[in-house]
Amino acid sequence: MKSPPIRSKDRFLVFGAPAIEEAEIEEVVASMRSGWLGTGPKVARFENDFKGYKGADHAVAVNSCTAALHLSILSAGIQPGDEVITTPMTFCATVNAIIHAGAVPVLADVDPVTMNINPEEVKLKVTPKTRAILPVHFAGRSCDMDPICEIAKRHQLRLIEDCAHAVETEYKGRKAGTFGDFGCFSFYVTKNIVTGEGGMVLAHREEDAARIKVLALHGMSKDAWKRFGDEGYKHYFVVECGFKYNMMDVQAAIGIHQLSRVEAYWRRRQEIWNRYNEAFADLPIGLPADPEPDTRHAHHLYTILVDPVKTGISRDAFLDSMTIQNIGVGVHYLSIPEHPYYQQKFDWKPEDYPNAMRIGRQTVSLPLSARMNSQDVADVIAAVQKVVGK
Ligand SMILES: Cc1ncc(COP(=O)(O)O)c(C=O)c1O
């Protein structure tokens, strides 16, 4: 039998490479030529377009999802020493944002199948100091929002959704990021739509959105956003000690066009997702669970589980063999308690969150990007089959 095609050395498939098209290139060039690089009309348009896509009340663009999370936690009124419950199966930024706000992160283990925070575990972690729940819609799969909202309501907790993977995610007809007081999005280079670096906060209440806007620009009063506009110089006043978290027009120039293709990109990723499911059905690896009925999966990450007992290869050896075959792969994520900083600061142990620990030690993310052509998809499949095929 002929062995499967192997990518040539000069064709490394970069993990999470974004699809950048002519329209955003021209829009960035137009911003450069106009001389208006900073926060301006394109940011306002991107906020408006995103708000429209999500059917949200208010949207504020910032320069990362980390900033979006940090400002949401502050605007939610979380005080130093307050506890915020989140998941161990997330990027460090989720937990760091809680710490930056002076609050105490508390982890609730994930469901072994959905890999999302388990509402039953959340219930066990509520104490008199708990002020908020911060669920992450992992890989683009919606968290189980009914029980989570119910817990938040019963204990009068604020709800902040980490939607870094979840632009297109829906739960029972409602869009991710509109359940909580705040929904935080990422437009980092590997995300479903990109601005290079960038983020967005959705908020229900006008006063929350207004506070985020002030905090995102040094704590300067609202008019500061327009101080160099064509209506003449506007005085501003610093009303609190804020941050430098504003998005630039050059970033929004990319985002506006990316957002116009969000559904087309989602369909392409869904095709690739289905193709992987078919091709890997008989392999001894764990595949992502099917999306729950009445939900929409954003198909952000296609994560497989490599259990050395079943496959005869360790996860890290699997990563290496994919790299040797010129396929870029990722790990989302080693569970949060695996990292020395959190172990030292909070005395967390991976074994105390056994589901997240097992997933984190076995998981591999395969390339899943709208930029991939059918040959790229075939190459990924062939490479996986070569490593764990019968
Ligand atoms: C779950 C999650 N939360 C937060 C972030 C932070 O996003 P950003 O890089 O835009 O700050 C990421 C980014 O990878 C993420 O995956």
The ligand as an ORCA input file, in Angstrom:
! r2SCAN-3c Opt
* xyz 0 1
  C     -10.452     30.911     27.142
  C      -9.627     32.141     26.913
  N      -9.831     33.207     27.697
  C      -9.128     34.343     27.512
  C      -8.186     34.461     26.536
  C      -7.413     35.724     26.396
  O      -7.623     36.325     25.150
  P      -6.664     37.470     24.623
  O      -5.455     36.815     24.052
  O      -7.478     38.180     23.581
  O      -6.340     38.354     25.775
  C      -7.940     33.386     25.690
  C      -6.926     33.494     24.617
  O      -6.359     32.605     24.106
  C      -8.680     32.184     25.878
  O      -8.480     31.131     25.084
*
